[in-house]
Amino acid sequence: MIPVPAATPYRDLDRRIWVLAFARAVNTMGLSLVMAFMALYFVSERGLSGTATGAIYLGANVLQAFSQGWAGAFSDRAGRRVTMVVALALRAVLVTVLGALVSADAPVWAVSAALYASWIVRGAFEPVAYAAVADVCAPRDRVAAFGLQKIGVNLGWALGPAIGGLLLRYWSYGSVFFVSAPIILVAAIAVARIREPERKAPAPRLSLREALAAFRWQPVMAVFLACALLAGLMHGQLFSTFSLYVKEGMGLDEGVIGLLWAINAVCVVALQMPAVALIGWIGTRGALVLAPILYAASFALVGAAGGFAVLAAAIVVLSVGEVVFEPAQQTAAAELADPDQMGKAMGLLGQMKMLGLALSLLVGGLAFDAFTGRPLSMWGALATIPIAAAVGFAAFGAMTRKRGETPC
């Protein structure tokens, strides 16, 4: 069994890790004020179908997946701090542009182009921020350090959609963008004040085949990466299809959607440490199978929901699956990776997860259009995604168990 490391007290972490967690919380809050409702805007205000909206998000996420790899390599040469600050500042500018386009009822293609540019810049911040944490953090402290970043992100998600939903009751959607942009600039200012982390020499560029060689067990890793894509597709339903269904399928407003997302974020923060203990008890293999089953159960509850109470219960179940899955997946990837190429291995895992997220709204939009008025059929079809992930991770566990090695 893989031992679960004890959490390092947060007070021992480098101050820059705290600043980056704060920046993540502020940045996420600012972005989720508006981005949490973007799919609703395309469908409700601009008359796009769920499938068309999913296609827009697919393109944006694919571009973000590629920008992550580019930005990580760029920051090795230009520096972490300058890359993050420029990315955040550009994002604030682009959010302002989006607000102006939405307020002016600009053509959908223009709004989509600005959205694409915004998501490319987002990809230039995320991996660099994680790299900066790794630069200033001792290996023994990484569980606490990355856990703190996760808490920052989820606090942002707890506040952003709830505030955004409240503002949308009184303001137009375009106006809320002008509240979002200054908040993102606060994150940029915070990052600009940290000291540049010391870094090792930049790694050489690798082809996809060479990147796969970063893993010691390539056949096993191929199964693991396929499951990671399914997991991204599974998790993306929370941020895309769920809001579309709650608004258009159930007739509930943005304030309710924001509150449901806030429940998710609060649950993730509150349940993070108990989830680590659970993984230690059932093992990484068991956690990777259990978590998608919880997602499938959550999807079934959404399909059966007639109001807020059951939707809230579904979000709680999904949140348990989320806090169990993420640390188990990262632990398994670390065990599979060549220790000398850990960054490249984790980067490939991140790209697969992002591609799954890229497909999530497209798949959800297809289900929404195909099963209009039949919620149980719609969410039952979507539940096949986490079920497939559970089966895949069970096969992955069997393959690693057969080798008689970790992960357990």
C-alpha positions in Angstrom: 0.0 0.0 0.0 1.2 3.5 -0.8 1.7 5.4 2.4 -0.3 8.6 2.7 2.1 11.3 3.8 1.2 13.3 6.8 0.1 16.9 6.0 2.9 19.4 6.6 1.7 22.4 8.7 0.8 25.2 6.3 2.7 27.7 8.5 6.0 26.0 7.5 5.4 26.8 3.8 7.3 29.5 1.9 5.4 32.8 1.9 5.3 32.7 -1.9 3.1 29.6 -1.8 0.6 31.5 0.3 0.7 34.4 -2.1 0.1 32.1 -5.1 -2.8 30.4 -3.3 -4.3 33.9 -2.6 -3.8 34.9 -6.2 -5.5 31.7 -7.3 -8.5 32.4 -5.1 -8.9 36.0 -6.3 -8.3 35.1 -9.9 -10.8 32.2 -9.8 -13.4 34.3 -8.0 -13.0 37.1 -10.6 -13.2 34.7 -13.6 -16.1 32.6 -12.2 -18.2 35.8 -11.7 -18.7 35.7 -15.5 -17.4 32.5 -17.0 -19.7 30.3 -14.9 -22.6 31.8 -16.9 -21.1 32.0 -20.4 -22.7 28.9 -21.7 -26.1 30.1 -20.4 -25.5 33.4 -22.3 -24.9 31.7 -25.6 -28.0 29.5 -25.2 -30.4 31.8 -23.5 -29.4 35.2 -24.9 -27.9 34.4 -28.3 -30.1 31.4 -29.2 -27.4 28.9 -29.8 -28.1 25.2 -29.4 -26.4 23.2 -26.7 -24.4 21.4 -29.4 -23.2 24.7 -30.9 -22.2 26.1 -27.5 -20.3 22.9 -26.8 -18.4 23.3 -30.0 -17.3 26.8 -29.0 -16.1 25.5 -25.6 -14.4 22.6 -27.3 -12.2 24.9 -29.3 -11.5 27.1 -26.4 -10.4 24.2 -24.2 -8.2 22.6 -26.9 -6.4 25.9 -27.4 -5.9 26.2 -23.6 -4.5 22.6 -23.5 -1.9 23.6 -26.0 -1.1 26.9 -24.4 -0.3 25.2 -21.1 2.6 23.3 -22.6 3.9 26.4 -24.4 3.7 28.6 -21.3 5.5 26.1 -19.1 8.5 26.0 -21.4 8.4 29.8 -21.9 8.5 30.4 -18.2 11.6 28.2 -17.9 13.4 30.9 -20.0 11.6 34.1 -19.3 10.8 33.5 -15.6 7.8 32.4 -13.6 6.8 35.7 -12.2 6.8 37.8 -15.4 4.9 35.0 -17.3 2.2 34.9 -14.6 1.8 38.6 -14.3 1.6 39.2 -18.0 -1.0 36.3 -18.3 -3.1 37.8 -15.5 -2.9 41.3 -16.8 -3.8 40.2 -20.4 -6.7 38.2 -19.0 -8.1 41.3 -17.2 -7.9 43.2 -20.5 -9.6 40.5 -22.5 -12.4 40.2 -19.9 -13.0 43.9 -20.3 -13.1 43.4 -24.1 -15.6 40.5 -23.6 -17.8 42.7 -21.4 -17.9 45.4 -24.1 -18.7 42.9 -26.8 -21.5 41.3 -24.8 -22.9 44.7 -23.8 -23.0 45.7 -27.5 -24.6 42.4 -28.7 -21.6 41.9 -30.9 -21.7 39.0 -33.4 -21.3 35.6 -31.8 -18.1 35.0 -33.8 -16.5 38.2 -32.2 -17.5 37.1 -28.7 -16.2 33.6 -29.3 -12.8 35.0 -30.6 -12.4 37.1 -27.5 -13.3 34.1 -25.4 -10.7 32.0 -27.2 -8.0 34.6 -26.6 -9.0 34.7 -22.9 -8.7 30.9 -22.5 -5.4 30.8 -24.2 -4.1 33.3 -21.7 -5.6 31.3 -18.9 -3.5 28.3 -20.0 -0.5 30.5 -19.7 -1.1 31.1 -16.0 -2.1 27.7 -14.5 0.9 25.5 -15.2 3.4 28.2 -14.5 1.8 28.8 -11.1 2.1 25.1 -10.3 5.7 25.1 -11.5 6.4 28.1 -9.2 5.0 26.2 -6.2 7.3 23.3 -7.0 10.3 25.6 -7.4 10.0 27.0 -3.9 8.7 23.9 -2.1 10.7 21.0 -0.6 9.4 17.6 -1.8 8.2 16.7 1.7 6.0 19.8 1.7 4.3 19.3 -1.6 1.2 17.7 -0.3 0.5 20.7 1.9 1.6 23.2 -0.8 -0.6 21.8 -3.6 -3.4 21.3 -1.1 -3.3 24.9 -0.3 -3.6 25.8 -4.0 -6.6 23.6 -4.3 -8.2 25.3 -1.3 -7.5 28.7 -3.0 -9.2 27.6 -6.2 -12.3 26.3 -4.4 -12.7 29.3 -2.2 -12.7 31.3 -5.4 -15.4 29.0 -6.9 -17.4 29.3 -3.6 -17.5 33.1 -3.9 -17.5 33.9 -7.6 -20.6 32.1 -9.0 -22.6 33.0 -5.9 -21.7 36.7 -6.2 -22.1 36.6 -10.0 -25.6 35.0 -9.7 -26.6 37.8 -7.3 -25.3 40.6 -9.5 -27.1 39.1 -12.5 -30.4 39.6 -10.7 -29.9 43.4 -10.9 -27.3 44.0 -13.6 -26.9 42.9 -17.2 -24.5 40.1 -18.0 -22.2 42.4 -19.9 -21.9 44.8 -16.9 -20.6 42.0 -14.6 -17.5 41.6 -16.8 -16.4 45.1 -15.7 -16.5 43.9 -12.0 -14.5 40.8 -12.9 -11.5 42.6 -14.6 -10.3 44.7 -11.6 -10.5 41.6 -9.4 -8.2 39.7 -11.7 -5.8 42.7 -11.6 -5.6 42.3 -7.8 -4.2 38.8 -8.4 -1.7 40.2 -10.9 -0.5 42.7 -8.4 -0.1 40.1 -5.7 2.0 37.9 -8.0 4.1 40.8 -9.1 5.2 41.3 -5.5 6.7 37.9 -5.0 10.4 37.1 -5.4 11.3 35.1 -8.6 11.7 31.4 -7.7 15.1 29.8 -8.4 14.9 27.3 -11.2 17.0 24.5 -12.7 18.1 24.7 -16.3 15.2 24.3 -18.7 14.4 20.9 -20.0 14.8 20.2 -23.7 11.8 20.0 -25.9 10.3 16.5 -26.4 8.1 14.9 -29.0 4.9 13.1 -27.9 6.7 9.7 -28.2 9.5 11.0 -26.0 7.1 12.4 -23.5 5.4 9.0 -23.2 8.8 7.6 -22.4 8.7 9.6 -19.2 6.5 6.8 -17.8 8.1 3.5 -16.8 5.1 1.3 -17.7 3.9 2.6 -21.0 1.0 0.0 -21.6 -0.3 0.6 -18.1 0.1 4.4 -18.5 -1.9 4.3 -21.8 -4.8 2.9 -19.9 -4.3 5.4 -17.1 -4.2 8.4 -19.6 -7.4 7.1 -21.4 -9.1 7.0 -18.0 -7.8 10.5 -17.3 -9.5 11.8 -20.4 -12.8 10.1 -19.4 -12.3 11.7 -15.9 -12.0 15.2 -17.4 -15.1 14.5 -19.6 -16.9 13.4 -16.4 -15.9 16.3 -14.2 -16.5 18.9 -16.9 -20.3 18.2 -16.7 -20.4 20.0 -13.4 -19.1 23.3 -15.0 -21.0 23.1 -18.3 -23.9 20.8 -18.8 -25.2 21.1 -15.2 -25.7 24.8 -15.4 -27.3 24.6 -18.8 -29.7 21.9 -17.6 -30.7 23.6 -14.3 -31.5 26.9 -16.2 -33.1 25.6 -19.4 -34.3 22.2 -18.3 -35.6 23.0 -14.8 -36.3 26.8 -15.1 -34.1 27.8 -12.1 -32.2 31.1 -12.2 -28.5 31.9 -12.0 -28.7 32.7 -8.3 -29.6 29.0 -7.6 -26.8 27.8 -9.9 -24.3 30.0 -8.1 -25.5 28.6 -4.7 -25.1 25.0 -6.0 -21.6 25.7 -7.1 -20.8 27.4 -3.8 -22.0 24.2 -2.0 -19.5 22.2 -4.2 -16.6 24.5 -3.4 -17.3 24.5 0.3 -17.6 20.7 0.4 -14.3 20.3 -1.4 -12.5 22.5 1.1 -14.2 20.9 4.1 -13.8 17.3 2.9 -10.2 17.5 1.6 -8.5 16.1 4.7 -11.0 13.3 5.4 -10.7 12.3 1.8 -6.9 11.8 2.3 -7.7 9.5 5.2 -10.2 7.5 3.2 -7.7 7.0 0.4 -5.2 5.7 2.9 -7.8 3.2 4.1 -9.1 1.9 0.8 -5.9 2.4 -1.2 -5.3 4.4 -4.4 -6.8 1.6 -6.7 -10.0 1.6 -4.7 -10.3 5.3 -4.6 -9.9 5.6 -8.4 -12.8 3.2 -8.9 -15.0 4.6 -6.0 -14.8 8.2 -7.2 -16.3 7.7 -10.7 -19.1 5.6 -9.1 -20.0 8.5 -6.9 -20.1 10.8 -10.0 -22.5 8.4 -11.7 -24.7 8.3 -8.6 -24.7 12.1 -8.6 -25.7 12.3 -12.3 -28.6 9.9 -11.5 -29.7 12.2 -8.7 -29.7 15.2 -11.1 -31.8 13.4 -13.5 -34.3 12.5 -10.8 -34.3 16.0 -9.2 -37.5 18.0 -9.1 -36.1 20.9 -7.1 -33.2 22.5 -5.2 -33.0 19.9 -2.4 -32.2 16.9 -4.6 -29.8 19.0 -6.7 -28.0 20.0 -3.6 -27.7 16.4 -2.5 -26.4 15.5 -5.9 -23.7 18.2 -5.6 -22.6 16.9 -2.2 -22.2 13.3 -3.6 -20.3 14.7 -6.5 -18.1 16.7 -4.2 -17.1 13.6 -2.2 -16.2 11.9 -5.5 -14.1 15.0 -6.5 -12.1 15.1 -3.3 -11.4 11.4 -3.4 -10.5 11.3 -7.0 -8.0 14.1 -7.5 -5.4 13.2 -4.9 -5.7 9.5 -5.8 -5.1 10.3 -9.5 -2.1 12.5 -8.8 -0.6 9.9 -6.5 -1.0 7.1 -9.0 0.6 9.3 -11.8 3.6 10.0 -9.5 4.1 6.4 -8.8 4.0 5.5 -12.5 6.3 8.3 -13.6 10.0 8.1 -14.1 11.3 10.2 -11.1 13.7 12.0 -13.5 10.9 13.1 -15.8 8.1 13.8 -13.3 7.3 17.2 -14.8 6.8 15.9 -18.3 4.7 13.0 -17.0 2.4 15.3 -15.1 2.2 17.7 -18.0 0.9 14.9 -20.3 -1.6 13.9 -17.6 -2.8 17.6 -17.4 -3.2 17.8 -21.2 -5.4 14.6 -21.2 -7.5 16.0 -18.4 -7.9 19.3 -20.3 -8.9 17.5 -23.5 -11.6 15.7 -21.6 -12.8 19.0 -20.2 -12.8 20.4 -23.7 -15.1 17.7 -24.9 -17.4 17.9 -21.9 -19.8 20.6 -23.0 -20.0 19.3 -26.5 -21.0 15.8 -25.3 -23.3 17.4 -22.7 -24.8 19.6 -25.3 -25.5 16.7 -27.6 -27.2 14.9 -24.7 -29.2 18.0 -23.8 -30.5 18.3 -27.4 -31.1 14.6 -27.9 -33.1 14.0 -24.7 -35.1 17.2 -24.4 -37.8 16.8 -21.8 -36.4 13.4 -20.7 -34.0 14.2 -17.8 -33.5 10.6 -16.6 -32.5 9.5 -20.1 -30.2 12.5 -20.5 -28.3 12.1 -17.2 -28.4 8.3 -17.5 -26.6 8.6 -20.8 -24.1 11.0 -19.3 -23.6 8.6 -16.3 -22.1 6.0 -18.7 -19.0 8.3 -18.8 -18.0 7.8 -15.1 -19.1 4.2 -15.3 -16.6 3.7 -18.2 -14.0 5.5 -16.1 -14.6 3.2 -13.2 -14.3 0.1 -15.4 -11.1 1.5 -16.9 -9.5 2.3 -13.5 -10.5 -1.2 -12.3 -8.6 -2.6 -15.3 -5.7 -0.2 -14.5 -5.6 -1.5 -10.9 -5.6 -5.1 -12.0 -2.7 -4.4 -14.4 -0.6 -2.8 -11.6 -1.6 -5.4 -9.1 -0.5 -8.2 -11.5 2.9 -6.6 -11.6 3.0 -6.8 -7.9 4.0 -3.1 -7.6 2.5 0.2 -6.8 0.1 2.0 -7.0 -2.0 0.1 -4.4 
